[in-house]
């Protein structure tokens, strides 16, 4: 049982680490006081797409550039991978 619990803990840690990298959109959007809808409008994307990005979904370079420009940060800062 202990081994099984360690695996669960390791998996949860990996999820948290992964989400920290992929949640830069939400982190920076929130820090700038923007709503998800406001970011979608500013970047000419759909709110559903912004929501997916905040949850770790990958997107095209074109969308990355639009989201980055709307937030006023570099693509590398927003999408560090």
C-alpha contacts under 8 A as a table, 3 or more apart, distances in Angstrom:
res1	aa1	res2	aa2	distance
1	X	4	X	5.10
1	X	5	X	6.26
2	X	5	X	5.07
2	X	6	X	6.22
3	X	6	X	5.12
3	X	7	X	6.41
4	X	7	X	5.18
4	X	8	X	6.46
5	X	8	X	5.08
5	X	9	X	6.21
6	X	9	X	5.01
6	X	10	X	6.03
7	X	10	X	5.02
7	X	11	X	6.08
8	X	11	X	5.08
8	X	12	X	6.14
9	X	12	X	5.12
9	X	13	X	6.14
10	X	13	X	5.04
10	X	14	X	6.20
11	X	14	X	5.07
11	X	15	X	6.24
12	X	15	X	5.08
12	X	16	X	6.23
13	X	16	X	5.12
13	X	17	X	6.15
14	X	17	X	5.11
14	X	18	X	5.99
15	X	18	X	5.10
15	X	19	X	5.98
16	X	19	X	5.13
16	X	20	X	6.18
17	X	20	X	5.18
17	X	21	X	6.77
18	X	21	X	5.42
18	X	22	X	6.38
19	X	22	X	4.98
19	X	23	X	5.59
19	X	55	X	7.28
19	X	56	X	6.63
20	X	23	X	5.36
20	X	24	X	7.03
21	X	24	X	6.17
21	X	79	X	7.59
21	X	80	X	6.91
21	X	81	X	7.75
22	X	25	X	7.31
22	X	53	X	7.52
22	X	54	X	6.65
22	X	55	X	6.93
22	X	56	X	4.88
22	X	57	X	7.99
22	X	79	X	6.98
23	X	26	X	5.37
23	X	27	X	6.12
23	X	53	X	7.71
23	X	54	X	5.11
23	X	55	X	6.51
23	X	56	X	6.64
24	X	27	X	4.91
24	X	28	X	5.90
24	X	54	X	7.37
24	X	77	X	7.88
24	X	78	X	5.41
24	X	79	X	6.99
25	X	28	X	5.47
25	X	29	X	5.88
25	X	53	X	7.13
25	X	54	X	5.60
25	X	78	X	6.13
26	X	29	X	5.04
26	X	30	X	5.86
26	X	54	X	5.45
27	X	30	X	5.37
27	X	31	X	6.17
28	X	31	X	4.97
28	X	32	X	6.21
28	X	71	X	7.37
28	X	78	X	7.90
29	X	32	X	5.24
29	X	33	X	6.36
29	X	34	X	5.35
29	X	35	X	7.16
29	X	36	X	7.60
29	X	39	X	7.43
29	X	71	X	6.75
30	X	33	X	4.95
30	X	34	X	5.82
30	X	35	X	7.23
31	X	34	X	7.72
32	X	71	X	7.80
34	X	38	X	5.99
34	X	39	X	6.42
35	X	38	X	5.07
35	X	39	X	6.33
36	X	39	X	5.23
36	X	40	X	6.25
36	X	47	X	6.25
36	X	50	X	6.75
36	X	51	X	7.22
37	X	40	X	4.98
37	X	41	X	6.21
37	X	46	X	7.95
37	X	47	X	5.39
38	X	41	X	5.16
38	X	42	X	6.07
39	X	42	X	5.02
39	X	43	X	5.98
39	X	47	X	7.81
39	X	50	X	7.64
39	X	67	X	7.41
39	X	70	X	6.69
39	X	71	X	7.56
40	X	43	X	5.25
40	X	44	X	5.80
40	X	45	X	4.81
40	X	46	X	5.39
40	X	47	X	5.10
40	X	49	X	7.98
40	X	50	X	6.34
41	X	44	X	5.05
41	X	45	X	6.36
41	X	46	X	7.44
41	X	47	X	7.95
42	X	45	X	7.90
42	X	70	X	5.55
43	X	66	X	5.08
43	X	67	X	5.30
43	X	69	X	7.42
43	X	70	X	5.36
44	X	66	X	7.48
45	X	49	X	6.76
45	X	50	X	7.33
45	X	63	X	7.83
46	X	49	X	5.26
46	X	50	X	6.60
47	X	50	X	5.10
47	X	51	X	6.17
48	X	51	X	5.02
48	X	52	X	6.22
49	X	52	X	5.03
49	X	53	X	6.20
50	X	53	X	5.05
50	X	54	X	6.21
51	X	54	X	5.11
51	X	55	X	6.42
52	X	55	X	5.09
52	X	56	X	6.47
52	X	57	X	5.31
53	X	56	X	5.14
53	X	57	X	4.70
53	X	58	X	6.40
53	X	59	X	7.30
54	X	57	X	7.26
59	X	63	X	6.29
59	X	64	X	6.64
60	X	63	X	5.34
60	X	64	X	6.27
61	X	64	X	4.94
61	X	65	X	6.16
62	X	65	X	5.25
62	X	66	X	6.40
63	X	66	X	5.05
63	X	67	X	6.10
64	X	67	X	5.28
64	X	68	X	5.99
64	X	75	X	6.37
64	X	79	X	7.64
65	X	68	X	5.10
65	X	69	X	6.00
65	X	75	X	6.16
66	X	69	X	5.16
66	X	70	X	6.15
67	X	70	X	5.15
67	X	71	X	6.29
68	X	71	X	5.16
68	X	72	X	5.94
68	X	73	X	5.28
68	X	74	X	5.81
68	X	75	X	5.47
68	X	78	X	6.58
69	X	72	X	4.90
69	X	73	X	6.34
69	X	74	X	7.42
73	X	77	X	6.60
73	X	78	X	6.88
74	X	77	X	5.28
74	X	78	X	6.42
75	X	78	X	5.17
75	X	79	X	5.76
75	X	80	X	7.73
76	X	79	X	5.20
76	X	80	X	4.99
76	X	81	X	7.71
77	X	80	X	5.61
